[in-house]
């Protein structure tokens, strides 16, 4: 489970880093990029929960 948490921390740091330093000037495009990145983050959270439940079942 530890590698999953490290990858998740890197994804969170990338999201924060993007929003502070690499923001796209066009508001619509920036919103789309933020929504896509947030979707990846929530998808990874669900993957971590699924793998944890799978390990607990064994």
C-alpha positions in Angstrom: 0.0 0.0 0.0 2.9 2.3 0.6 3.9 2.7 -3.1 0.2 3.7 -3.8 0.4 6.4 -1.2 3.7 7.7 -2.6 2.3 7.9 -6.2 -0.8 9.6 -4.8 1.3 12.2 -3.0 3.3 12.8 -6.2 0.0 13.3 -8.1 -1.3 15.8 -5.4 2.0 17.7 -5.5 1.8 17.8 -9.3 -1.7 19.2 -9.1 -0.7 21.9 -6.6 2.5 22.7 -8.6 0.5 23.0 -11.8 -2.0 25.4 -10.3 0.6 27.7 -8.8 3.2 27.8 -11.6 1.9 26.4 -14.9 -1.6 27.8 -15.0 -2.9 28.2 -18.6 -4.0 31.7 -19.4 -7.3 30.7 -21.1 -9.8 30.2 -18.3 -11.8 27.6 -20.1 -8.8 25.5 -21.0 -7.4 25.8 -17.5 -10.8 24.6 -16.1 -10.8 21.6 -18.4 -7.2 20.7 -17.4 -8.1 21.0 -13.7 -11.2 18.9 -14.1 -9.3 16.2 -16.0 -6.5 16.2 -13.4 -9.0 16.0 -10.5 -10.7 13.1 -12.3 -7.4 11.2 -12.5 -6.9 11.9 -8.7 -10.4 10.6 -7.8 -9.9 7.6 -10.1 -6.6 6.8 -8.3 -8.3 7.1 -4.9 -11.0 4.6 -6.1 -8.2 2.3 -7.4 -6.5 2.4 -4.0 -9.7 1.7 -2.2 -10.5 -1.3 -4.5 -7.0 -2.8 -4.0 -7.2 -2.4 -0.3 -10.6 -4.1 -0.2 -9.2 -6.9 -2.4 -6.3 -7.4 0.0 -8.6 -7.4 3.0 -10.8 -10.1 1.4 -7.8 -12.5 1.1 
